[in-house]
């Protein structure tokens, strides 16, 4: 991304105009807000929960696929009890890591 001053490098005299000074100050404020927003978003527990839920849904889909293959081809049946215990362990570990208390 170009800096705001870089935009005026071909005509630096414009940097003395009151409207341009005001615009540059406004851009600086917006850049600060964007940086703060990105920081808040990257440290958001909501994102951790979304990621965890996506993993859970993926695991459930995998189990459904295993069940369909078992029904269709006679493969070994899915280990539901083991999958549920692994899922519980994953959720609890992830919540502990992200400091999400249930």
OpenMM code with the backbone's topology and positions (N, CA, C; nanometers):
from openmm import Vec3, app, unit

residues = "UNK UNK UNK UNK UNK UNK UNK UNK UNK UNK UNK UNK UNK UNK UNK UNK UNK UNK UNK UNK UNK UNK UNK UNK UNK UNK UNK UNK UNK UNK UNK UNK UNK UNK UNK UNK UNK UNK UNK UNK UNK UNK UNK UNK UNK UNK UNK UNK UNK UNK UNK UNK UNK UNK UNK UNK UNK UNK UNK UNK UNK UNK UNK UNK UNK UNK UNK UNK UNK UNK UNK UNK UNK UNK UNK UNK UNK UNK UNK UNK UNK UNK UNK UNK UNK UNK UNK UNK UNK UNK UNK UNK UNK UNK UNK UNK UNK UNK UNK UNK UNK UNK".split()
positions = [
    Vec3(0.0847, -0.1171, 0.0000),
    Vec3(0.0000, 0.0000, 0.0000),
    Vec3(0.0895, 0.1237, 0.0000),
    Vec3(0.0534, 0.2208, -0.0805),
    Vec3(0.1295, 0.3455, -0.0877),
    Vec3(0.1045, 0.4291, 0.0368),
    Vec3(0.2099, 0.4993, 0.0781),
    Vec3(0.1893, 0.5956, 0.1861),
    Vec3(0.1196, 0.7173, 0.1263),
    Vec3(0.0527, 0.7903, 0.2114),
    Vec3(-0.0211, 0.9061, 0.1610),
    Vec3(0.0733, 1.0121, 0.1060),
    Vec3(0.1895, 1.0251, 0.1647),
    Vec3(0.2866, 1.1244, 0.1153),
    Vec3(0.3449, 1.0825, -0.0199),
    Vec3(0.3527, 0.9537, -0.0418),
    Vec3(0.4059, 0.9029, -0.1683),
    Vec3(0.3153, 0.9434, -0.2849),
    Vec3(0.1896, 0.9559, -0.2581),
    Vec3(0.0938, 0.9940, -0.3623),
    Vec3(0.1238, 1.1340, -0.4153),
    Vec3(0.1731, 1.2215, -0.3280),
    Vec3(0.1986, 1.3601, -0.3660),
    Vec3(0.3447, 1.3870, -0.4013),
    Vec3(0.4241, 1.2832, -0.4242),
    Vec3(0.5665, 1.3047, -0.4489),
    Vec3(0.5920, 1.3837, -0.5773),
    Vec3(0.5032, 1.3762, -0.6759),
    Vec3(0.5224, 1.4507, -0.8008),
    Vec3(0.4809, 1.5970, -0.7886),
    Vec3(0.4042, 1.6280, -0.6871),
    Vec3(0.3585, 1.7650, -0.6683),
    Vec3(0.3576, 1.7968, -0.5183),
    Vec3(0.4763, 1.8087, -0.4554),
    Vec3(0.4845, 1.8287, -0.3105),
    Vec3(0.4217, 1.9594, -0.2618),
    Vec3(0.4025, 2.0537, -0.3492),
    Vec3(0.3424, 2.1799, -0.3056),
    Vec3(0.1983, 2.1606, -0.2578),
    Vec3(0.1342, 2.0558, -0.3049),
    Vec3(-0.0019, 2.0278, -0.2600),
    Vec3(-0.0069, 1.9926, -0.1115),
    Vec3(0.1042, 1.9441, -0.0576),
    Vec3(0.1086, 1.9066, 0.0839),
    Vec3(0.0895, 2.0270, 0.1767),
    Vec3(0.1024, 2.1476, 0.1232),
    Vec3(0.0847, 2.2701, 0.2032),
    Vec3(-0.0601, 2.3170, 0.2050),
    Vec3(-0.1425, 2.2591, 0.1214),
    Vec3(-0.2831, 2.2988, 0.1139),
    Vec3(-0.3580, 2.2510, 0.2390),
    Vec3(-0.4429, 2.3360, 0.2964),
    Vec3(-0.5152, 2.2981, 0.4188),
    Vec3(-0.6033, 2.1724, 0.4010),
    Vec3(-0.6654, 2.1616, 0.2851),
    Vec3(-0.7512, 2.0457, 0.2609),
    Vec3(-0.6693, 1.9167, 0.2541),
    Vec3(-0.5493, 1.9254, 0.1955),
    Vec3(-0.4632, 1.8080, 0.1846),
    Vec3(-0.4105, 1.7700, 0.3228),
    Vec3(-0.3751, 1.8688, 0.4030),
    Vec3(-0.3288, 1.8424, 0.5398),
    Vec3(-0.4396, 1.7735, 0.6188),
    Vec3(-0.5615, 1.8234, 0.6051),
    Vec3(-0.6754, 1.7632, 0.6747),
    Vec3(-0.6983, 1.6200, 0.6259),
    Vec3(-0.6876, 1.5998, 0.4951),
    Vec3(-0.7060, 1.4663, 0.4368),
    Vec3(-0.5995, 1.3690, 0.4885),
    Vec3(-0.4741, 1.4150, 0.4973),
    Vec3(-0.3664, 1.3293, 0.5463),
    Vec3(-0.3874, 1.2925, 0.6937),
    Vec3(-0.4342, 1.3862, 0.7732),
    Vec3(-0.4634, 1.3574, 0.9132),
    Vec3(-0.5762, 1.2552, 0.9246),
    Vec3(-0.6783, 1.2741, 0.8421),
    Vec3(-0.7912, 1.1804, 0.8415),
    Vec3(-0.7451, 1.0402, 0.8011),
    Vec3(-0.6619, 1.0320, 0.6985),
    Vec3(-0.6080, 0.9022, 0.6535),
    Vec3(-0.5262, 0.8374, 0.7644),
    Vec3(-0.4488, 0.9161, 0.8362),
    Vec3(-0.3709, 0.8632, 0.9477),
    Vec3(-0.4596, 0.8035, 1.0559),
    Vec3(-0.5700, 0.8724, 1.0868),
    Vec3(-0.6646, 0.8212, 1.1863),
    Vec3(-0.7268, 0.6895, 1.1399),
    Vec3(-0.7635, 0.6852, 1.0121),
    Vec3(-0.8233, 0.5628, 0.9582),
    Vec3(-0.7239, 0.4471, 0.9603),
    Vec3(-0.5993, 0.4740, 0.9271),
    Vec3(-0.4961, 0.3693, 0.9307),
    Vec3(-0.4809, 0.3147, 1.0719),
    Vec3(-0.4839, 0.4026, 1.1711),
    Vec3(-0.4743, 0.3598, 1.3103),
    Vec3(-0.5932, 0.2711, 1.3475),
    Vec3(-0.7135, 0.3113, 1.3061),
    Vec3(-0.8324, 0.2318, 1.3348),
    Vec3(-0.8244, 0.0951, 1.2684),
    Vec3(-0.7759, 0.0896, 1.1457),
    Vec3(-0.7630, -0.0373, 1.0742),
    Vec3(-0.6649, -0.1283, 1.1464),
    Vec3(-0.5537, -0.0741, 1.1888),
    Vec3(-0.4537, -0.1538, 1.2599),
    Vec3(-0.5124, -0.2082, 1.3895),
    Vec3(-0.5837, -0.1233, 1.4639),
    Vec3(-0.6459, -0.1676, 1.5889),
    Vec3(-0.7502, -0.2760, 1.5617),
    Vec3(-0.8284, -0.2587, 1.4561),
    Vec3(-0.9307, -0.3575, 1.4217),
    Vec3(-0.8671, -0.4913, 1.3864),
    Vec3(-0.7614, -0.4870, 1.3068),
    Vec3(-0.6931, -0.6113, 1.2698),
    Vec3(-0.6367, -0.6807, 1.3926),
    Vec3(-0.5827, -0.6038, 1.4872),
    Vec3(-0.5295, -0.6623, 1.6099),
    Vec3(-0.6415, -0.7265, 1.6912),
    Vec3(-0.7537, -0.6561, 1.7052),
    Vec3(-0.8668, -0.7100, 1.7799),
    Vec3(-0.9194, -0.8363, 1.7145),
    Vec3(-0.9266, -0.8339, 1.5819),
    Vec3(-0.9793, -0.9484, 1.5089),
    Vec3(-0.8873, -1.0683, 1.5212),
    Vec3(-0.7565, -1.0461, 1.5182),
    Vec3(-0.6630, -1.1576, 1.5260),
    Vec3(-0.6606, -1.2178, 1.6657),
    Vec3(-0.6964, -1.1416, 1.7672),
    Vec3(-0.6993, -1.1921, 1.9036),
    Vec3(-0.8411, -1.2257, 1.9488),
    Vec3(-0.9311, -1.2384, 1.8558),
    Vec3(-1.0716, -1.2590, 1.8879),
    Vec3(-1.0996, -1.4047, 1.9237),
    Vec3(-1.1729, -1.4225, 2.0312),
    Vec3(-1.2152, -1.5568, 2.0694),
    Vec3(-1.3190, -1.6090, 1.9705),
    Vec3(-1.3872, -1.5173, 1.9054),
    Vec3(-1.4863, -1.5569, 1.8061),
    Vec3(-1.4191, -1.6337, 1.6926),
    Vec3(-1.3041, -1.5855, 1.6480),
    Vec3(-1.2326, -1.6555, 1.5411),
    Vec3(-1.1875, -1.7935, 1.5865),
    Vec3(-1.1441, -1.8038, 1.7109),
    Vec3(-1.1036, -1.9342, 1.7640),
    Vec3(-1.2228, -2.0294, 1.7662),
    Vec3(-1.3384, -1.9775, 1.8066),
    Vec3(-1.4589, -2.0610, 1.8106),
    Vec3(-1.5016, -2.1032, 1.6703),
    Vec3(-1.4926, -2.0120, 1.5753),
    Vec3(-1.5286, -2.0453, 1.4372),
    Vec3(-1.4374, -2.1547, 1.3843),
    Vec3(-1.3081, -2.1402, 1.4091),
    Vec3(-1.2118, -2.2401, 1.3650),
    Vec3(-1.2415, -2.3753, 1.4288),
    Vec3(-1.2704, -2.3743, 1.5579),
    Vec3(-1.2992, -2.4985, 1.6283),
    Vec3(-1.4262, -2.5631, 1.5727),
    Vec3(-1.5280, -2.4842, 1.5494),
    Vec3(-1.6527, -2.5386, 1.4960),
    Vec3(-1.6344, -2.5947, 1.3557),
    Vec3(-1.5517, -2.5302, 1.2757),
    Vec3(-1.5234, -2.5827, 1.1423),
    Vec3(-1.4547, -2.7187, 1.1509),
    Vec3(-1.3633, -2.7336, 1.2459),
    Vec3(-1.2956, -2.8619, 1.2652),
    Vec3(-1.3941, -2.9686, 1.3112),
    Vec3(-1.4865, -2.9323, 1.4002),
    Vec3(-1.5859, -3.0268, 1.4488),
    Vec3(-1.6757, -3.0719, 1.3341),
    Vec3(-1.7211, -2.9780, 1.2532),
    Vec3(-1.8071, -3.0118, 1.1395),
    Vec3(-1.7334, -3.1015, 1.0418),
    Vec3(-1.6067, -3.0722, 1.0179),
    Vec3(-1.5263, -3.1563, 0.9287),
    Vec3(-1.5163, -3.2983, 0.9840),
    Vec3(-1.4940, -3.3098, 1.1154),
    Vec3(-1.4863, -3.4424, 1.1776),
    Vec3(-1.6170, -3.5182, 1.1661),
    Vec3(-1.7277, -3.4478, 1.1863),
    Vec3(-1.8592, -3.5112, 1.1731),
    Vec3(-1.8839, -3.5576, 1.0297),
    Vec3(-1.8443, -3.4767, 0.9346),
    Vec3(-1.8598, -3.5140, 0.7935),
    Vec3(-1.7768, -3.6376, 0.7602),
    Vec3(-1.6561, -3.6441, 0.8175),
    Vec3(-1.5712, -3.7611, 0.7954),
    Vec3(-1.6358, -3.8875, 0.8524),
    Vec3(-1.6967, -3.8743, 0.9698),
    Vec3(-1.7655, -3.9894, 1.0293),
    Vec3(-1.8841, -4.0335, 0.9437),
    Vec3(-1.9589, -3.9356, 0.8931),
    Vec3(-2.0717, -3.9694, 0.8056),
    Vec3(-2.0228, -4.0433, 0.6810),
    Vec3(-1.9124, -3.9991, 0.6261),
    Vec3(-1.8564, -4.0634, 0.5072),
    Vec3(-1.8128, -4.2067, 0.5399),
    Vec3(-1.7488, -4.2239, 0.6568),
    Vec3(-1.7087, -4.3591, 0.6967),
    Vec3(-1.8303, -4.4496, 0.7125),
    Vec3(-1.9386, -4.3946, 0.7693),
    Vec3(-2.0602, -4.4741, 0.7874),
    Vec3(-2.1194, -4.5139, 0.6529),
    Vec3(-2.1209, -4.4209, 0.5569),
    Vec3(-2.1730, -4.4525, 0.4239),
    Vec3(-2.0881, -4.5599, 0.3569),
    Vec3(-1.9548, -4.5525, 0.3713),
    Vec3(-1.8677, -4.6539, 0.3134),
    Vec3(-1.8888, -4.7885, 0.3812),
    Vec3(-1.9134, -4.7861, 0.5114),
    Vec3(-1.9417, -4.9096, 0.5849),
    Vec3(-2.0697, -4.9725, 0.5317),
    Vec3(-2.1735, -4.8888, 0.5167),
    Vec3(-2.3018, -4.9397, 0.4677),
    Vec3(-2.2915, -4.9908, 0.3241),
    Vec3(-2.2179, -4.9196, 0.2427),
    Vec3(-2.2131, -4.9531, 0.1005),
    Vec3(-2.1162, -5.0673, 0.0697),
    Vec3(-1.9961, -5.0619, 0.1282),
    Vec3(-1.8924, -5.1572, 0.0907),
    Vec3(-1.8584, -5.2593, 0.1994),
    Vec3(-1.9153, -5.2415, 0.3163),
    Vec3(-1.8863, -5.3360, 0.4235),
    Vec3(-1.7537, -5.3105, 0.4923),
    Vec3(-1.6984, -5.1898, 0.4773),
    Vec3(-1.5752, -5.1557, 0.5488),
    Vec3(-1.6007, -5.1577, 0.6985),
    Vec3(-1.4929, -5.1480, 0.7744),
    Vec3(-1.5029, -5.1443, 0.9202),
    Vec3(-1.5897, -5.0257, 0.9630),
    Vec3(-1.6763, -5.0500, 1.0598),
    Vec3(-1.7668, -4.9457, 1.1081),
    Vec3(-1.6881, -4.8362, 1.1800),
    Vec3(-1.7350, -4.7132, 1.1713),
    Vec3(-1.6665, -4.6031, 1.2419),
    Vec3(-1.6669, -4.6262, 1.3926),
    Vec3(-1.5617, -4.5776, 1.4569),
    Vec3(-1.5484, -4.5890, 1.6026),
    Vec3(-1.6083, -4.4636, 1.6666),
    Vec3(-1.7395, -4.4652, 1.6850),
    Vec3(-1.8087, -4.3472, 1.7342),
    Vec3(-1.7640, -4.3075, 1.8742),
    Vec3(-1.7491, -4.4049, 1.9624),
    Vec3(-1.7104, -4.3722, 2.0996),
    Vec3(-1.5734, -4.3065, 2.1021),
    Vec3(-1.4806, -4.3595, 2.0268),
    Vec3(-1.3463, -4.3007, 2.0199),
    Vec3(-1.3520, -4.1611, 1.9581),
    Vec3(-1.4333, -4.1456, 1.8542),
    Vec3(-1.4461, -4.0153, 1.7888),
    Vec3(-1.5046, -3.9113, 1.8843),
    Vec3(-1.6044, -3.9508, 1.9615),
    Vec3(-1.6666, -3.8574, 2.0563),
    Vec3(-1.5672, -3.8174, 2.1647),
    Vec3(-1.4905, -3.9149, 2.2162),
    Vec3(-1.3899, -3.8830, 2.3177),
    Vec3(-1.2818, -3.7911, 2.2614),
    Vec3(-1.2387, -3.8167, 2.1385),
    Vec3(-1.1400, -3.7294, 2.0746),
    Vec3(-1.1955, -3.5894, 2.0530),
    Vec3(-1.3218, -3.5813, 2.0137),
    Vec3(-1.3862, -3.4529, 1.9922),
    Vec3(-1.3940, -3.3739, 2.1231),
    Vec3(-1.4352, -3.4401, 2.2289),
    Vec3(-1.4427, -3.3748, 2.3594),
    Vec3(-1.3050, -3.3262, 2.4029),
    Vec3(-1.2040, -3.4096, 2.3865),
    Vec3(-1.0672, -3.3725, 2.4244),
    Vec3(-1.0198, -3.2525, 2.3418),
    Vec3(-1.0489, -3.2548, 2.2122),
    Vec3(-1.0093, -3.1441, 2.1244),
    Vec3(-1.0744, -3.0138, 2.1687),
    Vec3(-1.2043, -3.0175, 2.1947),
    Vec3(-1.2760, -2.8962, 2.2342),
    Vec3(-1.2218, -2.8421, 2.3665),
    Vec3(-1.2037, -2.9294, 2.4635),
    Vec3(-1.1545, -2.8837, 2.5933),
    Vec3(-1.0130, -2.8277, 2.5834),
    Vec3(-0.9271, -2.8932, 2.5076),
    Vec3(-0.7899, -2.8420, 2.4901),
    Vec3(-0.7897, -2.7080, 2.4184),
    Vec3(-0.8694, -2.6977, 2.3155),
    Vec3(-0.8748, -2.5727, 2.2392),
    Vec3(-0.9302, -2.4600, 2.3246),
    Vec3(-1.0331, -2.4890, 2.4036),
    Vec3(-1.0896, -2.3864, 2.4924),
    Vec3(-0.9861, -2.3432, 2.5957),
    Vec3(-0.9110, -2.4372, 2.6489),
    Vec3(-0.8066, -2.4022, 2.7457),
    Vec3(-0.7008, -2.3142, 2.6791),
    Vec3(-0.6569, -2.3517, 2.5591),
    Vec3(-0.5548, -2.2746, 2.4886),
    Vec3(-0.6009, -2.1323, 2.4567),
    Vec3(-0.7285, -2.1187, 2.4207),
    Vec3(-0.7830, -1.9887, 2.3818),
    Vec3(-0.8431, -1.9129, 2.5005),
    Vec3(-0.8365, -1.9753, 2.6186),
    Vec3(-0.8914, -1.9152, 2.7400),
    Vec3(-1.0418, -1.8880, 2.7265),
    Vec3(-1.1108, -1.9879, 2.6748),
    Vec3(-1.2562, -1.9834, 2.6632),
    Vec3(-1.3087, -2.0794, 2.7686),
    Vec3(-1.3765, -2.0251, 2.8682),
    Vec3(-1.4215, -2.1088, 2.9797),
    Vec3(-1.5662, -2.1461, 2.9595),
    Vec3(-1.5893, -2.2753, 2.9580),
    Vec3(-1.7267, -2.3267, 2.9390),
    Vec3(-1.7924, -2.3528, 3.0722),
] * unit.nanometer
topology = app.Topology()
chain = topology.addChain("A")
for resn in residues:
    res = topology.addResidue(resn, chain)
    for name in ("N", "CA", "C"):
        topology.addAtom(name, app.Element.getBySymbol(name[0]), res)
